[in-house]
Amino acid sequence: MRRFEGSFTQQEPIGECSIGRAIEVLRSGRLHRYNLSQGEESEASLLEREFAALLGVKYCLACASGGYAIHLALRSAKVRAGEPVLTNAFTLSPVPGAIHNAGARPVLVEVTRDLTIDLEDLERKIVSSRSRLLLLSHMRGHIADMDALVSLLDEKGVGLIEDCAHTMGGSWNGRPSGTFGLAACFSTQTYKHINSGEGGLLTTDDAHLMARAIVHSGSYMLYERHGAAPPAAVFEEVRLETPNYSGRMDNLRAAILRPQLAMLEQSCRRWNERYARIEQALRGIEDLYLPRRRAKEGFVGSSIQFLIERRSDEDIRRFLAACLERGVELKWFGDLNPSGYTSRHQSWRYIEEQFLPKTDAVLLGLCDRRIPLTFSIEDCALIGALIKEAFEATRGETAAAAAVMEG
Ligand SMILES: *Cc1c(COP(=O)(O)O)cnc(C)c1O
C-alpha cells in the first residue's frame, strides 16, 4: 500500500534573518518592550508599525497570544459582565474561551456547509439575543460574504470584531481580512501564518479602543513608546479607569516576526499552490463535499476541509483509519470527544447549552487537515490521492455491508 511518510506537524525552520535579529536582541539584554536605550524604538513597536501598514489600519498592539488579543478586543470594546456576544459555532476553543474570559456570554450562530456563518440564523439571533457585538471567526480561512454580512450588521447596529487567526494575508474583494469591523485579532502561534511560538496582534482604527487595549496589555503608562498608537491625549482619558491585564509581547518574538511579515505574501502563495493540489485530487468524488469558495474570497489555503455526507459515524471512522494506515492523519470535528484541537460546542460546558442542528449536521462529517509548508507540491498530490484511495476503499466496504444487510 502507498503511504505518505511526512510529518503533519513539522513547520518550516525560522529563517536566518529572524535568527540574526533574535541574536541581536539577546545580546542587547533588552528583551522587555519598554527597555530601550537612548533614541531606540523597540522591536515590538516596529512590528506594530509594520503590521498596521501592511493591513492599512491606524493602530496595532502586539500581545501575548491570539486568544489574549480577542479577550482584549472585547474588553476594550467595553463588553459588560454577562453581555451576549454572537460568534459562529464552528470555531476553535480559544474563541468562546476569550468571550468567557471577558466576562461575557457566547451566543453561537449556525454555520453553513461552506463553513461560513449562516446569515439567516445571525439575523434571528441578533434580534433574539439583543447582542451588540459579533465576534466573527474566519474559521479555517473560510470567509463569509462580507458585503452581505457588513450590510446586515450596519442595518442592525451590531459591531464586528474579526478573529483572523486563519486569514492573515487573506482578503475579501481585494480588501484585507481584518479591516471590516471595529477591530481584528491575529495569532502568531506556531501553527498560524507567521511563527513566534506564541503571540497575538490586535488592530483597529478606533483610537479609544486601542488606548484601552494598550493600557490593558500592561503598558505601565509607557504608552508613548508605541509606534502604532493614538496620541497621548487619548490615553489621558482612559488610563486611570483601565486595569492592567499583563499580556505584552517581548522584543525577542517581535524580532523573529518582522522578517516573516515581509515573506507573508509569498507564504500565502505557496500555501495556495499546495491546497490546490490536494483539492484537485478530491474534486468530483461522490458524497465528499468541498466547501465552495466565492470569487471575491482571497483565501489562504493553510489547511483544507471537506464534508463526508450520507455516511454513518462508523463509516467515517473506517475512512479515517484507512487514511491513517496510509500515513494521512485527518482531524474529525464529528467526534463528540474533543481530540487535540477539534472540540465542538457540546464540550464547552462552561457556556449555556445551545441548539444548533445545522452546525451539528455539518460537523458530523467534517474532516480537516493543516498543510505545513514543509510539504512539497508532490507531497500534496500524493496526500490528495491517498485520501481519495482511502475513501473509495471504504466506500466499497459500506456498499458491501449494506448489501449483506439487505440480503
Ligand atoms: C489559534 C486560534 C486562536 C487563538 O490563537 P492563540 O494564539 O493560540 O491564542 C483563535 N482563533 C482561532 C480560530 C484559532 O485557530
The ligand as an SDF file (V2000), in Angstrom:
LIG
                    3D

 15 15  0  0  0  0  0  0  0  0999 V2000
   -5.2460   29.7010   17.1560 C   0  0  0  0  0  0  0  0  0  0  0  0
   -6.5590   30.3450   17.1400 C   0  0  0  0  0  0  0  0  0  0  0  0
   -6.8860   31.3830   18.0110 C   0  0  0  0  0  0  0  0  0  0  0  0
   -6.0410   31.8230   19.1580 C   0  0  0  0  0  0  0  0  0  0  0  0
   -4.7120   31.8790   18.9740 O   0  0  0  0  0  0  0  0  0  0  0  0
   -3.6650   31.5720   20.1560 P   0  0  0  0  0  0  0  0  0  0  0  0
   -2.5250   32.4040   19.7050 O   0  0  0  0  0  0  0  0  0  0  0  0
   -3.4070   30.1070   20.1420 O   0  0  0  0  0  0  0  0  0  0  0  0
   -4.2590   32.0510   21.4350 O   0  0  0  0  0  0  0  0  0  0  0  0
   -8.1160   31.9890   17.8530 C   0  0  0  0  0  0  0  0  0  0  0  0
   -8.9880   31.5970   16.9170 N   0  0  0  0  0  0  0  0  0  0  0  0
   -8.7220   30.5790   16.0920 C   0  0  0  0  0  0  0  0  0  0  0  0
   -9.7500   30.2050   15.0770 C   0  0  0  0  0  0  0  0  0  0  0  0
   -7.5060   29.9070   16.1810 C   0  0  0  0  0  0  0  0  0  0  0  0
   -7.2480   28.8750   15.3790 O   0  0  0  0  0  0  0  0  0  0  0  0
  1  2  1  0
  2  3  1  0
  2 14  2  0
  3  4  1  0
  3 10  2  0
  4  5  1  0
  5  6  1  0
  6  7  2  0
  6  8  1  0
  6  9  1  0
 10 11  1  0
 11 12  2  0
 12 13  1  0
 12 14  1  0
 14 15  1  0
M  END
$$$$
